[in-house]
């Protein structure tokens, strides 16, 4: 149960980071955002 909860938290944080990065630097498409662990 705790593993699923941790995955959910990580997914939510990654989604928030990706959304923030996309809204922050839409012009910087050639380089991956630095605040995401995988650079997605």
N, C-alpha and C positions, 0 to 999 in steps of 0.2 A: 504493500500500500504506500509506504514512504517513497519507494522508487518511482511509482507512478506520479506521486505528488511532486517529487523533485523534477521529473521530466516535464510536468505541466508548468512549473515555475520557470524552468530553463527555456521552454518554448515561448512562454509569455514574454520573458525578458528579451529573447532573441527577436521576437516579432516587434516589440516596441523599439528595439535598437534599429532594426532594419527600417521601420517606418520613419523613425526620427532621422536616420541617415538619408533616406530617399527624399524626405521633405526639406532637409537641410541643404544637401548638395546635389541637386538634380543635374547641374552642369558638369560635375565631376563624375563622369561615367567610366572613364578609362582606368581610374584607380579605385580599388575596393575600399569601402569605409573602414576606418581604423578601430571603431568601437565594437565591431562584431568579431567574435572569435574565429569564424571561418572565412570572413571576408565576403559574405554573400551579398 
